[in-house]
Amino acid sequence: MKLLLVADLHLGESRPSSTHEGIIRQANSQASKKLSELIPFFNSQRFDLIFQMGDIVRETGDRNLDAPFYKNVFSLLSSFNKPLINLLGNHELNTFTLEELKQFYIQSNLDSNFFGSKIINCYQIIWLDHQINSEGRQYLSDERLEWLDKEINPDYQTILVSHYSIISNDMRGNFLFEDKPQDIYYANSEDILDILKKKEVILSISGHSHWISYKTKDNINFLSVPSFSENIAAENYPDNNPAIYTILETFDSSLYIKSFSGKFCFFSLEI
Ligand SMILES: [Fe+2]
């Protein structure tokens, strides 16, 4: 099995940071070009499944300004020649409603089921969406928790993919979330874990935090993968889009996870 994971594309205009005054760090304006350059390589690989893991734009909040960014990214995603799953990010909902967003995907003939599952060889891949509670935090609805509990198939090894992390993580030093570590994981984390603990879940992969982290809890591996656009571009190089993606490949009974910037691997993990 071979999966491609592209997280937090954040296509848009590079603007000063909203969290660090005066700093321009995000190379959003180059995300489209970088992704477009990588697509022939992606299309030449034998991926069973591609995950676009949410946060496809860096929105302005102005519908007229943001619509072309969506059009651009949907056009690029449409040129992938392997099955593509799209996850729901938080940024998508800052300008458009969920229903409007789904319509955009449908109009581009792209999958808009933000949760689901698929069997590949001896693995079951499950992807999750989220809802927003009255405090503005993301959570998994009761309906989805019930679905997850029933959906996990004990005959397979399960891998979860979600925009949000299922568990908390050390966010010290994180450019975006150091002051709000609670914003990287589901508010009802314990409810989700209660389900996973009873099952054969080997790995949970998330995006959103923009950096790599790895830890184990309750015998489950938890990994966050870096953002396509914003990780290693330092403040003096606002136009240096790192074009980061992650490949998960299985061999015998091991999982090999590698993150690349362009052609070059800078992170490797074997589980
Ligand atoms: Fe996000």
Boltz pocket constraint, residues with backbone or C-beta under 6 A from the ligand:
constraints:
  - pocket:
      binder: B
      contacts: [[A, 54], [A, 55], [A, 89], [A, 90], [A, 91], [A, 163], [A, 207], [A, 208], [A, 209]]
      max_distance: 6.0
